[in-house]
Amino acid sequence: MRQLFTGMLLLAISMGMAGLALPLYAKDLGASYTEIGMLGVAYVVFLILFSVPVGRAGDRRGRKPLLVLGFFLTACALALYSLVDVVIWLIALRFFQGATEAPIWVNAQSAVADLSERGERGRAMGAYGTSWAIGFGIGPLMGGVLYATIGAAQTFLLSALVAFIATAIIAGMRLPKPKLVARKLRLRSIWPACFVGLIYVGIVSVVFLLFPVYAFKAQPEGGLGMSEVEIGLLIALFAGIRAALFVPMGSLSDRIGHRSIILAGMFGSALALAGIALVSGYLALAVIISIMAAAEGAIYPAVMSMISKAGEGKNLGYVIGIFNAVTMVGWGLFPGVGGALADVYGPTSPYLMCAVVALVASVLLWKLLPKK
């Protein structure tokens, strides 16, 4: 799995670089919070539509061809951002980027499940999550420094170069054929995991898409007045702590079960999101971001282990495709609604919204998640 993890690490670095530069660049082009939120909405449209078909295709024809195609086209999408200077074209390219990433996430997660034993699935998913989460920690920090020093276009081009290197690594790896063990699939059993994933991804999308703009705006405009580098450090802190906890939390979920880990993570997220809306000092925010990273770091490996076991066998890619399609609704919905709320009610409203959603989700999941 080393080549897969290395490729995902480099791709996440490239996406993290571009991901921090994108909302800042949109702001410089005059975008409103609503338009910045649309960057998240546009990204998920084709990602949602294509997740199930590419999952089925991976089950039938193998994961590697789809992974290589997704990596290559994503690198092309990142390069194209350097050519546009109008907000509407940034949004259009986000549609394209979402389509190019669909084959990556579904088939990478399925490949990890193919390569790991059922009893160690949480740890394996944690190790996989660590590979891309470290990249999303390094990438925004690099993106903040590069955006402040060389500008948006060069930052996008460098991110594309890293993605092309990742493509070459994935093209050179070997993957086993998918396990085609016949198991009866009950779609009803996967909906609690899908609901967890939707909330988890929605919260992360608000952190990556809306928080940089909120932190960067001057205080008279309702922001925190931070520099690009300071913002990059906070995002790197969030991603780094989350990445560090994926493997231990995955191992813990293997031992004690998914339910307790997911409930604790969801409740911790609610508290941390309320904290973001209430504090403004840099050190206080760093503490709050750390708490939220710990909560999110608990949720991911537990829910990925849960969904991969539900789809184990010939339906694995299909089930993970459904899971990704549902969770990506969160990536578009949360920043889209949050951006509109920020324009009307103020820049802290997206975090209060997410805090309420996470708290309500904690109560619902107490009933929905199986006890065993």
Contacts in CASP RR format, 6 or more apart in sequence:
PFRMAT RR
TARGET T0000
AUTHOR 0000-0000-0000
METHOD contacts of the structure
MODEL  1
MRQLFTGMLLLAISMGMAGLALPLYAKDLGASYTEIGMLGVAYVVFLILF
SVPVGRAGDRRGRKPLLVLGFFLTACALALYSLVDVVIWLIALRFFQGAT
EAPIWVNAQSAVADLSERGERGRAMGAYGTSWAIGFGIGPLMGGVLYATI
GAAQTFLLSALVAFIATAIIAGMRLPKPKLVARKLRLRSIWPACFVGLIY
VGIVSVVFLLFPVYAFKAQPEGGLGMSEVEIGLLIALFAGIRAALFVPMG
SLSDRIGHRSIILAGMFGSALALAGIALVSGYLALAVIISIMAAAEGAIY
PAVMSMISKAGEGKNLGYVIGIFNAVTMVGWGLFPGVGGALADVYGPTSP
YLMCAVVALVASVLLWKLLPKK
1 111 0 8 1.000
1 112 0 8 1.000
1 115 0 8 1.000
1 124 0 8 1.000
1 127 0 8 1.000
1 128 0 8 1.000
3 169 0 8 1.000
3 170 0 8 1.000
3 172 0 8 1.000
3 173 0 8 1.000
4 108 0 8 1.000
4 111 0 8 1.000
4 112 0 8 1.000
4 128 0 8 1.000
4 131 0 8 1.000
4 170 0 8 1.000
4 173 0 8 1.000
4 175 0 8 1.000
5 127 0 8 1.000
5 128 0 8 1.000
5 131 0 8 1.000
6 131 0 8 1.000
6 166 0 8 1.000
6 169 0 8 1.000
7 71 0 8 1.000
7 131 0 8 1.000
7 166 0 8 1.000
7 169 0 8 1.000
7 170 0 8 1.000
8 108 0 8 1.000
8 128 0 8 1.000
8 129 0 8 1.000
8 131 0 8 1.000
8 132 0 8 1.000
8 166 0 8 1.000
9 131 0 8 1.000
9 132 0 8 1.000
9 134 0 8 1.000
9 135 0 8 1.000
9 166 0 8 1.000
10 135 0 8 1.000
10 162 0 8 1.000
10 163 0 8 1.000
10 165 0 8 1.000
10 166 0 8 1.000
10 169 0 8 1.000
11 71 0 8 1.000
11 74 0 8 1.000
11 104 0 8 1.000
11 132 0 8 1.000
11 162 0 8 1.000
11 163 0 8 1.000
11 166 0 8 1.000
12 131 0 8 1.000
12 132 0 8 1.000
12 133 0 8 1.000
12 134 0 8 1.000
12 135 0 8 1.000
12 136 0 8 1.000
12 137 0 8 1.000
12 139 0 8 1.000
13 135 0 8 1.000
13 136 0 8 1.000
13 138 0 8 1.000
13 139 0 8 1.000
13 142 0 8 1.000
13 159 0 8 1.000
13 162 0 8 1.000
14 75 0 8 1.000
14 78 0 8 1.000
14 139 0 8 1.000
14 159 0 8 1.000
14 160 0 8 1.000
14 161 0 8 1.000
14 162 0 8 1.000
14 163 0 8 1.000
14 166 0 8 1.000
15 74 0 8 1.000
15 78 0 8 1.000
15 136 0 8 1.000
15 139 0 8 1.000
15 159 0 8 1.000
15 163 0 8 1.000
16 135 0 8 1.000
16 136 0 8 1.000
16 137 0 8 1.000
16 139 0 8 1.000
16 140 0 8 1.000
16 142 0 8 1.000
16 143 0 8 1.000
16 159 0 8 1.000
17 139 0 8 1.000
17 140 0 8 1.000
17 142 0 8 1.000
17 143 0 8 1.000
17 146 0 8 1.000
17 155 0 8 1.000
17 158 0 8 1.000
17 159 0 8 1.000
17 162 0 8 1.000
18 78 0 8 1.000
18 81 0 8 1.000
18 143 0 8 1.000
18 155 0 8 1.000
18 156 0 8 1.000
18 159 0 8 1.000
19 140 0 8 1.000
19 143 0 8 1.000
19 208 0 8 1.000
20 139 0 8 1.000
20 140 0 8 1.000
20 143 0 8 1.000
20 144 0 8 1.000
20 147 0 8 1.000
20 208 0 8 1.000
20 212 0 8 1.000
20 228 0 8 1.000
20 231 0 8 1.000
20 232 0 8 1.000
20 235 0 8 1.000
21 143 0 8 1.000
21 144 0 8 1.000
21 146 0 8 1.000
21 147 0 8 1.000
21 151 0 8 1.000
21 152 0 8 1.000
21 155 0 8 1.000
21 156 0 8 1.000
21 159 0 8 1.000
22 39 0 8 1.000
22 81 0 8 1.000
22 90 0 8 1.000
23 36 0 8 1.000
23 39 0 8 1.000
23 209 0 8 1.000
23 210 0 8 1.000
23 212 0 8 1.000
23 213 0 8 1.000
24 144 0 8 1.000
24 147 0 8 1.000
24 152 0 8 1.000
24 212 0 8 1.000
24 213 0 8 1.000
24 216 0 8 1.000
24 228 0 8 1.000
25 81 0 8 1.000
25 90 0 8 1.000
25 147 0 8 1.000
25 152 0 8 1.000
26 35 0 8 1.000
26 36 0 8 1.000
26 39 0 8 1.000
26 87 0 8 1.000
26 90 0 8 1.000
27 36 0 8 1.000
27 213 0 8 1.000
27 216 0 8 1.000
27 217 0 8 1.000
28 152 0 8 1.000
29 85 0 8 1.000
29 86 0 8 1.000
29 87 0 8 1.000
29 90 0 8 1.000
30 87 0 8 1.000
31 87 0 8 1.000
31 90 0 8 1.000
32 343 0 8 1.000
33 210 0 8 1.000
33 213 0 8 1.000
33 338 0 8 1.000
33 339 0 8 1.000
33 340 0 8 1.000
33 342 0 8 1.000
33 343 0 8 1.000
33 347 0 8 1.000
34 336 0 8 1.000
34 339 0 8 1.000
34 340 0 8 1.000
34 343 0 8 1.000
35 87 0 8 1.000
35 91 0 8 1.000
36 209 0 8 1.000
36 210 0 8 1.000
36 213 0 8 1.000
36 335 0 8 1.000
36 339 0 8 1.000
37 209 0 8 1.000
37 210 0 8 1.000
37 332 0 8 1.000
37 335 0 8 1.000
37 336 0 8 1.000
37 338 0 8 1.000
37 339 0 8 1.000
37 340 0 8 1.000
38 91 0 8 1.000
38 336 0 8 1.000
39 90 0 8 1.000
39 91 0 8 1.000
39 94 0 8 1.000
39 209 0 8 1.000
39 335 0 8 1.000
40 94 0 8 1.000
40 205 0 8 1.000
40 209 0 8 1.000
40 331 0 8 1.000
40 332 0 8 1.000
40 335 0 8 1.000
40 336 0 8 1.000
41 332 0 8 1.000
41 333 0 8 1.000
41 335 0 8 1.000
41 336 0 8 1.000
42 91 0 8 1.000
42 92 0 8 1.000
42 94 0 8 1.000
42 95 0 8 1.000
43 94 0 8 1.000
43 95 0 8 1.000
43 97 0 8 1.000
43 98 0 8 1.000
43 331 0 8 1.000
43 332 0 8 1.000
44 98 0 8 1.000
44 328 0 8 1.000
44 329 0 8 1.000
44 330 0 8 1.000
44 331 0 8 1.000
44 332 0 8 1.000
45 95 0 8 1.000
45 98 0 8 1.000
46 95 0 8 1.000
46 96 0 8 1.000
46 98 0 8 1.000
46 99 0 8 1.000
46 102 0 8 1.000
47 98 0 8 1.000
47 99 0 8 1.000
47 101 0 8 1.000
47 102 0 8 1.000
47 324 0 8 1.000
47 325 0 8 1.000
47 328 0 8 1.000
47 331 0 8 1.000
48 325 0 8 1.000
48 328 0 8 1.000
48 329 0 8 1.000
49 102 0 8 1.000
49 325 0 8 1.000
50 99 0 8 1.000
50 102 0 8 1.000
50 103 0 8 1.000
51 102 0 8 1.000
51 105 0 8 1.000
51 106 0 8 1.000
51 321 0 8 1.000
51 322 0 8 1.000
51 324 0 8 1.000
51 325 0 8 1.000
51 328 0 8 1.000
52 318 0 8 1.000
52 321 0 8 1.000
52 322 0 8 1.000
52 325 0 8 1.000
54 66 0 8 1.000
54 102 0 8 1.000
54 103 0 8 1.000
54 106 0 8 1.000
54 107 0 8 1.000
54 321 0 8 1.000
55 66 0 8 1.000
55 106 0 8 1.000
55 107 0 8 1.000
55 110 0 8 1.000
55 317 0 8 1.000
55 318 0 8 1.000
55 320 0 8 1.000
55 321 0 8 1.000
56 317 0 8 1.000
56 318 0 8 1.000
57 66 0 8 1.000
58 66 0 8 1.000
58 106 0 8 1.000
58 107 0 8 1.000
58 110 0 8 1.000
58 178 0 8 1.000
58 317 0 8 1.000
59 110 0 8 1.000
59 178 0 8 1.000
59 180 0 8 1.000
59 314 0 8 1.000
59 315 0 8 1.000
59 316 0 8 1.000
59 317 0 8 1.000
59 318 0 8 1.000
62 107 0 8 1.000
62 175 0 8 1.000
62 177 0 8 1.000
62 178 0 8 1.000
63 107 0 8 1.000
63 108 0 8 1.000
63 110 0 8 1.000
63 111 0 8 1.000
63 114 0 8 1.000
63 175 0 8 1.000
63 178 0 8 1.000
64 170 0 8 1.000
64 173 0 8 1.000
64 174 0 8 1.000
64 175 0 8 1.000
66 103 0 8 1.000
66 107 0 8 1.000
67 103 0 8 1.000
67 104 0 8 1.000
67 107 0 8 1.000
67 108 0 8 1.000
67 111 0 8 1.000
67 170 0 8 1.000
67 175 0 8 1.000
68 167 0 8 1.000
68 170 0 8 1.000
68 171 0 8 1.000
69 103 0 8 1.000
70 100 0 8 1.000
70 101 0 8 1.000
70 102 0 8 1.000
70 103 0 8 1.000
70 104 0 8 1.000
71 104 0 8 1.000
71 163 0 8 1.000
71 166 0 8 1.000
71 167 0 8 1.000
71 170 0 8 1.000
71 171 0 8 1.000
72 164 0 8 1.000
72 167 0 8 1.000
73 99 0 8 1.000
73 100 0 8 1.000
74 97 0 8 1.000
74 100 0 8 1.000
74 101 0 8 1.000
74 104 0 8 1.000
74 163 0 8 1.000
75 160 0 8 1.000
75 163 0 8 1.000
75 164 0 8 1.000
75 166 0 8 1.000
75 167 0 8 1.000
76 100 0 8 1.000
76 160 0 8 1.000
77 93 0 8 1.000
77 96 0 8 1.000
77 97 0 8 1.000
77 98 0 8 1.000
77 100 0 8 1.000
78 97 0 8 1.000
78 156 0 8 1.000
78 159 0 8 1.000
78 160 0 8 1.000
78 163 0 8 1.000
79 156 0 8 1.000
79 157 0 8 1.000
79 160 0 8 1.000
80 93 0 8 1.000
80 96 0 8 1.000
81 90 0 8 1.000
81 93 0 8 1.000
81 152 0 8 1.000
81 156 0 8 1.000
82 152 0 8 1.000
82 153 0 8 1.000
82 154 0 8 1.000
82 156 0 8 1.000
82 157 0 8 1.000
82 160 0 8 1.000
83 153 0 8 1.000
84 90 0 8 1.000
84 93 0 8 1.000
102 324 0 8 1.000
105 324 0 8 1.000
106 317 0 8 1.000
106 320 0 8 1.000
106 321 0 8 1.000
106 324 0 8 1.000
107 317 0 8 1.000
108 128 0 8 1.000
109 125 0 8 1.000
109 128 0 8 1.000
109 304 0 8 1.000
109 308 0 8 1.000
109 320 0 8 1.000
109 324 0 8 1.000
110 178 0 8 1.000
110 308 0 8 1.000
110 316 0 8 1.000
110 317 0 8 1.000
110 320 0 8 1.000
111 175 0 8 1.000
112 124 0 8 1.000
112 125 0 8 1.000
112 128 0 8 1.000
112 308 0 8 1.000
113 121 0 8 1.000
113 124 0 8 1.000
113 125 0 8 1.000
113 308 0 8 1.000
113 312 0 8 1.000
113 316 0 8 1.000
113 320 0 8 1.000
114 175 0 8 1.000
114 176 0 8 1.000
114 178 0 8 1.000
114 179 0 8 1.000
114 316 0 8 1.000
115 124 0 8 1.000
115 175 0 8 1.000
115 176 0 8 1.000
116 123 0 8 1.000
116 124 0 8 1.000
116 125 0 8 1.000
117 124 0 8 1.000
118 309 0 8 1.000
118 312 0 8 1.000
119 254 0 8 1.000
120 254 0 8 1.000
121 254 0 8 1.000
121 305 0 8 1.000
121 308 0 8 1.000
121 309 0 8 1.000
122 250 0 8 1.000
122 251 0 8 1.000
122 253 0 8 1.000
122 254 0 8 1.000
122 301 0 8 1.000
122 302 0 8 1.000
122 304 0 8 1.000
122 305 0 8 1.000
123 247 0 8 1.000
123 250 0 8 1.000
123 251 0 8 1.000
123 254 0 8 1.000
123 301 0 8 1.000
125 246 0 8 1.000
125 250 0 8 1.000
125 300 0 8 1.000
125 301 0 8 1.000
125 304 0 8 1.000
125 305 0 8 1.000
125 308 0 8 1.000
126 246 0 8 1.000
126 247 0 8 1.000
126 249 0 8 1.000
126 250 0 8 1.000
126 300 0 8 1.000
126 301 0 8 1.000
126 304 0 8 1.000
127 246 0 8 1.000
127 247 0 8 1.000
128 304 0 8 1.000
129 243 0 8 1.000
129 246 0 8 1.000
129 300 0 8 1.000
129 301 0 8 1.000
129 304 0 8 1.000
130 243 0 8 1.000
130 244 0 8 1.000
130 246 0 8 1.000
130 247 0 8 1.000
133 239 0 8 1.000
133 240 0 8 1.000
133 242 0 8 1.000
133 243 0 8 1.000
133 246 0 8 1.000
134 239 0 8 1.000
134 240 0 8 1.000
134 243 0 8 1.000
135 239 0 8 1.000
135 243 0 8 1.000
136 208 0 8 1.000
136 239 0 8 1.000
136 243 0 8 1.000
137 235 0 8 1.000
137 236 0 8 1.000
137 238 0 8 1.000
137 239 0 8 1.000
137 240 0 8 1.000
137 243 0 8 1.000
138 236 0 8 1.000
138 239 0 8 1.000
139 236 0 8 1.000
140 208 0 8 1.000
140 231 0 8 1.000
140 232 0 8 1.000
140 235 0 8 1.000
140 236 0 8 1.000
140 239 0 8 1.000
141 229 0 8 1.000
141 232 0 8 1.000
141 233 0 8 1.000
141 235 0 8 1.000
141 236 0 8 1.000
143 155 0 8 1.000
143 159 0 8 1.000
143 228 0 8 1.000
143 232 0 8 1.000
144 155 0 8 1.000
144 228 0 8 1.000
144 229 0 8 1.000
144 231 0 8 1.000
144 232 0 8 1.000
145 228 0 8 1.000
145 229 0 8 1.000
146 154 0 8 1.000
146 155 0 8 1.000
146 158 0 8 1.000
147 155 0 8 1.000
147 228 0 8 1.000
148 227 0 8 1.000
148 228 0 8 1.000
148 229 0 8 1.000
178 313 0 8 1.000
178 314 0 8 1.000
178 316 0 8 1.000
178 317 0 8 1.000
179 312 0 8 1.000
179 313 0 8 1.000
179 314 0 8 1.000
179 316 0 8 1.000
180 313 0 8 1.000
180 314 0 8 1.000
181 312 0 8 1.000
181 313 0 8 1.000
181 314 0 8 1.000
182 313 0 8 1.000
182 314 0 8 1.000
183 311 0 8 1.000
183 312 0 8 1.000
183 313 0 8 1.000
183 314 0 8 1.000
183 315 0 8 1.000
185 310 0 8 1.000
185 311 0 8 1.000
185 315 0 8 1.000
185 318 0 8 1.000
185 319 0 8 1.000
187 322 0 8 1.000
189 310 0 8 1.000
190 307 0 8 1.000
190 310 0 8 1.000
190 311 0 8 1.000
190 319 0 8 1.000
190 322 0 8 1.000
190 323 0 8 1.000
191 368 0 8 1.000
192 365 0 8 1.000
192 368 0 8 1.000
192 369 0 8 1.000
192 370 0 8 1.000
193 303 0 8 1.000
193 306 0 8 1.000
193 307 0 8 1.000
193 310 0 8 1.000
193 323 0 8 1.000
194 307 0 8 1.000
194 322 0 8 1.000
194 323 0 8 1.000
194 326 0 8 1.000
194 327 0 8 1.000
195 326 0 8 1.000
195 361 0 8 1.000
195 364 0 8 1.000
195 365 0 8 1.000
195 368 0 8 1.000
196 262 0 8 1.000
196 266 0 8 1.000
196 299 0 8 1.000
196 303 0 8 1.000
196 306 0 8 1.000
196 361 0 8 1.000
196 365 0 8 1.000
196 369 0 8 1.000
197 299 0 8 1.000
197 303 0 8 1.000
197 323 0 8 1.000
197 326 0 8 1.000
197 327 0 8 1.000
198 326 0 8 1.000
198 327 0 8 1.000
198 329 0 8 1.000
198 330 0 8 1.000
199 266 0 8 1.000
199 330 0 8 1.000
199 357 0 8 1.000
199 358 0 8 1.000
199 361 0 8 1.000
200 296 0 8 1.000
200 299 0 8 1.000
200 300 0 8 1.000
200 303 0 8 1.000
200 327 0 8 1.000
201 327 0 8 1.000
201 328 0 8 1.000
201 330 0 8 1.000
201 331 0 8 1.000
202 330 0 8 1.000
202 331 0 8 1.000
202 332 0 8 1.000
202 333 0 8 1.000
202 334 0 8 1.000
202 335 0 8 1.000
202 354 0 8 1.000
203 269 0 8 1.000
203 273 0 8 1.000
203 292 0 8 1.000
203 296 0 8 1.000
203 334 0 8 1.000
203 354 0 8 1.000
203 358 0 8 1.000
204 296 0 8 1.000
204 331 0 8 1.000
205 330 0 8 1.000
205 331 0 8 1.000
205 332 0 8 1.000
205 334 0 8 1.000
205 335 0 8 1.000
206 334 0 8 1.000
206 335 0 8 1.000
206 338 0 8 1.000
206 350 0 8 1.000
206 351 0 8 1.000
206 354 0 8 1.000
207 235 0 8 1.000
207 238 0 8 1.000
207 292 0 8 1.000
208 235 0 8 1.000
209 335 0 8 1.000
210 335 0 8 1.000
210 338 0 8 1.000
210 339 0 8 1.000
210 342 0 8 1.000
210 350 0 8 1.000
211 231 0 8 1.000
211 234 0 8 1.000
211 235 0 8 1.000
211 276 0 8 1.000
212 231 0 8 1.000
212 232 0 8 1.000
212 235 0 8 1.000
214 222 0 8 1.000
214 223 0 8 1.000
214 224 0 8 1.000
214 342 0 8 1.000
214 347 0 8 1.000
214 348 0 8 1.000
214 350 0 8 1.000
215 223 0 8 1.000
215 224 0 8 1.000
215 225 0 8 1.000
215 226 0 8 1.000
215 230 0 8 1.000
215 231 0 8 1.000
215 234 0 8 1.000
216 223 0 8 1.000
216 224 0 8 1.000
216 225 0 8 1.000
216 226 0 8 1.000
216 227 0 8 1.000
216 228 0 8 1.000
216 231 0 8 1.000
217 223 0 8 1.000
217 224 0 8 1.000
217 225 0 8 1.000
217 347 0 8 1.000
218 225 0 8 1.000
219 225 0 8 1.000
222 346 0 8 1.000
222 347 0 8 1.000
223 347 0 8 1.000
224 280 0 8 1.000
224 281 0 8 1.000
224 285 0 8 1.000
226 234 0 8 1.000
226 282 0 8 1.000
230 282 0 8 1.000
234 285 0 8 1.000
234 286 0 8 1.000
234 289 0 8 1.000
237 286 0 8 1.000
237 289 0 8 1.000
237 290 0 8 1.000
237 293 0 8 1.000
238 289 0 8 1.000
238 290 0 8 1.000
238 292 0 8 1.000
238 293 0 8 1.000
239 293 0 8 1.000
240 293 0 8 1.000
241 290 0 8 1.000
241 293 0 8 1.000
241 294 0 8 1.000
241 297 0 8 1.000
242 293 0 8 1.000
242 294 0 8 1.000
242 296 0 8 1.000
242 297 0 8 1.000
242 300 0 8 1.000
245 293 0 8 1.000
245 294 0 8 1.000
245 297 0 8 1.000
245 298 0 8 1.000
246 297 0 8 1.000
246 300 0 8 1.000
246 301 0 8 1.000
247 301 0 8 1.000
249 261 0 8 1.000
249 297 0 8 1.000
249 298 0 8 1.000
249 300 0 8 1.000
249 301 0 8 1.000
249 302 0 8 1.000
250 261 0 8 1.000
250 301 0 8 1.000
250 302 0 8 1.000
250 305 0 8 1.000
252 261 0 8 1.000
253 261 0 8 1.000
253 301 0 8 1.000
253 302 0 8 1.000
253 305 0 8 1.000
254 305 0 8 1.000
257 302 0 8 1.000
258 302 0 8 1.000
258 303 0 8 1.000
258 305 0 8 1.000
258 306 0 8 1.000
258 369 0 8 1.000
259 369 0 8 1.000
259 370 0 8 1.000
259 371 0 8 1.000
261 298 0 8 1.000
261 299 0 8 1.000
261 302 0 8 1.000
262 298 0 8 1.000
262 299 0 8 1.000
262 302 0 8 1.000
262 303 0 8 1.000
262 365 0 8 1.000
262 369 0 8 1.000
263 362 0 8 1.000
263 365 0 8 1.000
263 366 0 8 1.000
263 369 0 8 1.000
264 295 0 8 1.000
264 298 0 8 1.000
265 295 0 8 1.000
265 296 0 8 1.000
265 297 0 8 1.000
265 298 0 8 1.000
265 299 0 8 1.000
266 295 0 8 1.000
266 299 0 8 1.000
266 358 0 8 1.000
266 361 0 8 1.000
266 362 0 8 1.000
266 365 0 8 1.000
267 295 0 8 1.000
267 358 0 8 1.000
267 359 0 8 1.000
267 362 0 8 1.000
268 291 0 8 1.000
268 292 0 8 1.000
268 294 0 8 1.000
268 295 0 8 1.000
268 358 0 8 1.000
269 292 0 8 1.000
269 295 0 8 1.000
269 296 0 8 1.000
269 299 0 8 1.000
269 354 0 8 1.000
269 358 0 8 1.000
270 355 0 8 1.000
270 356 0 8 1.000
270 358 0 8 1.000
270 359 0 8 1.000
270 362 0 8 1.000
271 291 0 8 1.000
271 355 0 8 1.000
272 288 0 8 1.000
272 289 0 8 1.000
272 291 0 8 1.000
272 292 0 8 1.000
272 295 0 8 1.000
273 292 0 8 1.000
273 351 0 8 1.000
273 352 0 8 1.000
273 354 0 8 1.000
273 355 0 8 1.000
273 358 0 8 1.000
274 351 0 8 1.000
274 352 0 8 1.000
274 355 0 8 1.000
275 288 0 8 1.000
275 351 0 8 1.000
275 355 0 8 1.000
276 285 0 8 1.000
276 288 0 8 1.000
276 289 0 8 1.000
276 292 0 8 1.000
276 348 0 8 1.000
276 351 0 8 1.000
277 348 0 8 1.000
277 349 0 8 1.000
277 351 0 8 1.000
277 352 0 8 1.000
277 355 0 8 1.000
278 348 0 8 1.000
279 285 0 8 1.000
279 288 0 8 1.000
307 319 0 8 1.000
307 320 0 8 1.000
307 323 0 8 1.000
308 316 0 8 1.000
308 319 0 8 1.000
308 320 0 8 1.000
310 319 0 8 1.000
311 317 0 8 1.000
311 318 0 8 1.000
311 319 0 8 1.000
311 320 0 8 1.000
334 350 0 8 1.000
334 353 0 8 1.000
334 354 0 8 1.000
334 357 0 8 1.000
335 350 0 8 1.000
337 350 0 8 1.000
337 353 0 8 1.000
338 349 0 8 1.000
338 350 0 8 1.000
338 353 0 8 1.000
339 350 0 8 1.000
341 349 0 8 1.000
341 350 0 8 1.000
341 353 0 8 1.000
342 349 0 8 1.000
342 350 0 8 1.000
END
